[in-house]
């Protein structure tokens, strides 16, 4: 158990570093591209990605997750999954190339014909490394993933910026996407020792599909739950509005990708390895969710309060329309950061059937709300997305996962109450100081001061109240940084006599 904990912590460290560095690199590229491209050009790519993103869930069909979850995987499983992935990738590439005129006609945007054909090549490229990627995660080998992701972000960002400076417009975003996929494939094959053999066993696929069938279905339905807003905006409100909404959504999801997604990619294989020990899973799940809350709650609240300087500094004045959208979406991010962790339990326990049914519920709720909200424009869509998540999705998803490991919904709430209370207090102080003290200052200085103030205040509150998640994170930091550091002990709030 201690060995698993150590491997999980190391995996979190490498995976977190990979995602954080990757997102920082991507953010740097986005800051440059947002000043060279228009909201309309971002919206055009967003229109294509709504459809190609949905098809991505059929490219793998959840078989990669099956490789991770299944305790014993043989060569016949790996070979069969590889060749099925390649065949599926080729078919999806051909399908989107042939149906590109229909996508352009749906949005009434002729430019989408060639854009759709180009983006479709990602399906074939992505199909070439699905097995290698799953084997990395199964082994908790996130050190290799760190270098792969870092290289892909650097290369794709450089290509996108170069194309944008040359006047390529929306094609700079297409080049970024294709370059990232290509670099991932090349590096994944370079570091992986596994190579496919020319064999295919349908019974091996059938064996894995017992787990992955519902998971693929869940991925497909939950995709529309998270993207029906973009489909409706692109079709009925316009590409410029979609660009404004998409960039706000991207900034909101940045901390989710760096914390929740990173933790999920490690917690799923870790919990799968102890899937028969419910008590251990319960402890690990509670620890993981409160650590996520410790980081995400203050980030979302601060981003909501400081949305105006954040948008103006990161993207520029022409993206001012994204400010109020970002503020609303941050409230959705608070809930998503907690109830999205339910997938750890469903998947590690093999209950993807429940996950699939809850995904259908989420999609129906969001689609209905967004279609109604679209009558009031972007604001109506954003409000519908937020309210639908809290009123109809949050409790059913989180409580269903809790019941599998004997956790009441009230226990789940208590587990994250401390981080929320400290984050809410920090948010009130930031709101008042931004309104009465720093509101008239230059946005760059205003943002820098408020970020530092918020971080210090939240750390002071978390340390002062000795939040359990704060102490646990402190233990991890001391474990890797050295227990003899008196400065670190004081900053974290650990007593000098604490043991390693």
KAPEFEN-V951909 format. One record per residue. RES is the residue in one letter. SS is DSSP state (A for helix, B for strand, O for the rest). OMEGA is omega as a letter, one per 30 degrees, with the letter a starting at -180 (NA if undefined). Layout:
BEGIN
RES,SS,OMEGA
RES,SS,OMEGA
END
This chain:
BEGIN
X,O,l
X,A,l
X,A,l
X,A,l
X,A,l
X,A,l
X,A,l
X,A,l
X,A,l
X,A,l
X,A,l
X,A,a
X,A,a
X,A,a
X,A,l
X,A,l
X,A,l
X,A,a
X,A,a
X,A,l
X,A,l
X,A,a
X,A,l
X,A,l
X,A,l
X,A,l
X,A,l
X,A,l
X,A,a
X,A,l
X,A,l
X,A,a
X,A,a
X,A,l
X,A,l
X,A,a
X,O,a
X,O,l
X,A,a
X,A,a
X,A,l
X,A,l
X,A,l
X,A,l
X,A,l
X,A,l
X,A,l
X,A,a
X,A,l
X,A,a
X,A,a
X,A,l
X,A,l
X,A,a
X,A,l
X,A,a
X,A,l
X,A,a
X,A,a
X,A,l
X,O,l
X,O,a
X,A,l
X,A,l
X,A,l
X,A,l
X,A,l
X,A,a
X,A,a
X,O,a
X,O,a
X,O,a
X,O,a
X,O,l
X,A,a
X,A,l
X,A,a
X,A,l
X,A,a
X,A,l
X,A,a
X,A,a
X,A,l
X,A,l
X,A,a
X,A,l
X,A,l
X,A,l
X,A,l
X,A,l
X,A,a
X,A,l
X,A,l
X,A,a
X,A,a
X,A,l
X,A,a
X,A,a
X,A,l
X,A,l
X,A,l
X,A,l
X,A,l
X,A,a
X,A,a
X,A,a
X,A,a
X,O,l
X,O,a
X,O,a
X,O,a
X,A,a
X,A,a
X,A,l
X,A,a
X,A,l
X,A,a
X,A,a
X,A,a
X,A,l
X,A,l
X,A,a
X,A,a
X,A,l
X,A,a
X,A,a
X,A,a
X,O,a
X,O,a
X,A,a
X,A,a
X,A,l
X,A,l
X,A,l
X,A,l
X,A,a
X,A,a
X,A,l
X,O,a
X,O,a
X,O,a
X,A,l
X,A,l
X,A,l
X,A,l
X,A,a
X,A,l
X,A,a
X,A,l
X,A,l
X,A,a
X,A,l
X,A,l
X,A,a
X,A,a
X,A,l
X,A,l
X,A,l
X,A,a
X,A,a
X,A,l
X,A,l
X,A,a
X,A,l
X,A,l
X,O,l
X,O,a
X,O,l
X,O,a
X,O,a
X,A,l
X,A,l
X,A,l
X,A,l
X,A,l
X,A,a
X,A,a
X,A,l
X,A,l
X,A,l
X,A,a
X,A,a
X,A,l
X,A,a
X,A,a
X,A,a
X,A,l
X,A,l
X,A,a
X,A,a
X,A,a
X,O,l
X,O,a
X,O,l
X,O,a
X,O,l
X,O,a
X,O,l
X,O,l
X,O,a
X,O,a
X,A,l
X,A,l
X,A,l
X,A,l
X,A,l
X,A,a
X,A,a
X,A,l
X,A,l
X,A,a
X,A,a
X,A,l
X,A,a
X,A,l
X,A,l
X,A,l
X,A,a
X,A,a
X,A,a
X,A,a
X,A,l
X,A,l
X,A,l
X,A,a
X,A,a
X,A,l
X,A,l
X,A,a
X,A,l
X,A,a
X,A,l
X,A,a
X,A,a
X,A,a
X,A,a
X,A,l
X,O,a
X,A,l
X,A,l
X,A,l
X,A,l
X,A,l
X,A,a
X,A,a
X,A,a
X,A,l
X,A,l
X,A,a
X,A,l
X,A,l
X,A,a
X,A,a
X,A,l
X,A,l
X,A,l
X,A,a
X,A,a
X,A,a
X,A,a
X,A,l
X,A,a
X,A,a
X,A,a
X,A,l
X,A,a
X,A,a
X,A,l
X,A,l
X,A,l
X,A,l
X,A,a
X,O,l
X,O,a
X,O,a
X,O,a
X,O,a
X,A,a
X,A,l
X,A,l
X,A,a
X,A,l
X,A,a
X,A,a
X,A,l
X,A,l
X,A,a
X,A,a
X,A,l
X,A,l
X,A,l
X,A,l
X,A,a
X,A,a
X,A,a
X,A,a
X,A,l
X,A,l
X,A,a
X,A,a
X,A,l
X,A,l
X,A,l
X,A,a
X,A,a
X,O,a
X,A,a
X,A,l
X,A,l
X,A,l
X,A,a
X,A,a
X,A,a
X,A,a
X,O,a
X,O,a
X,A,a
X,A,l
X,A,a
X,O,l
X,O,a
X,A,a
X,A,a
X,A,l
X,A,l
X,A,a
X,A,l
X,A,a
X,A,l
X,A,l
X,A,l
X,A,l
X,A,l
X,A,a
X,A,a
X,A,a
X,A,a
X,A,a
X,A,l
X,O,l
X,O,l
X,A,a
X,A,l
X,A,a
X,A,a
X,A,a
X,A,a
X,A,l
X,O,l
X,O,a
X,O,l
X,A,l
X,A,l
X,A,l
X,A,l
X,A,a
X,A,l
X,A,l
X,A,l
X,A,l
X,A,a
X,A,a
X,A,l
X,A,a
X,A,a
X,A,a
X,A,l
X,A,a
X,A,a
X,A,l
X,A,l
X,A,a
X,A,a
X,A,l
X,A,l
X,A,l
X,A,a
X,A,l
X,A,l
X,A,l
X,A,a
X,A,l
X,A,l
X,A,a
X,A,a
X,A,a
X,A,l
X,A,a
X,A,a
X,A,a
X,A,a
X,A,a
X,A,a
X,A,a
X,A,a
X,A,a
X,A,a
X,A,a
X,A,l
X,A,l
X,A,l
X,A,a
X,A,a
X,A,a
X,O,l
X,O,l
X,O,l
X,O,l
X,A,l
X,A,l
X,A,l
X,A,l
X,A,l
X,A,a
X,A,a
X,A,a
X,A,a
X,A,l
X,A,l
X,A,a
X,A,l
X,A,l
X,A,l
X,A,l
X,A,l
X,A,a
X,A,l
X,A,l
X,A,l
X,A,l
X,A,a
X,A,a
X,A,l
X,A,a
X,A,a
X,A,a
X,O,a
X,O,a
X,O,a
X,O,a
X,O,l
X,O,a
X,A,a
X,A,l
X,A,l
X,A,a
X,A,a
X,A,a
X,A,a
X,A,l
X,A,l
X,A,l
X,A,a
X,A,a
X,A,l
X,A,a
X,A,a
X,A,l
X,A,l
X,A,a
X,A,a
X,A,l
X,A,a
X,A,l
X,O,l
X,O,l
X,O,a
X,A,l
X,A,l
X,A,l
X,A,a
X,A,l
X,A,l
X,A,l
X,A,a
X,A,l
X,A,a
X,A,l
X,A,a
X,A,a
X,A,a
X,O,a
X,O,a
X,O,a
X,O,a
X,A,l
X,A,l
X,A,l
X,A,a
X,A,a
X,A,a
X,A,l
X,O,l
X,O,l
X,O,a
X,O,a
X,O,a
X,O,a
X,O,l
X,O,NA
END
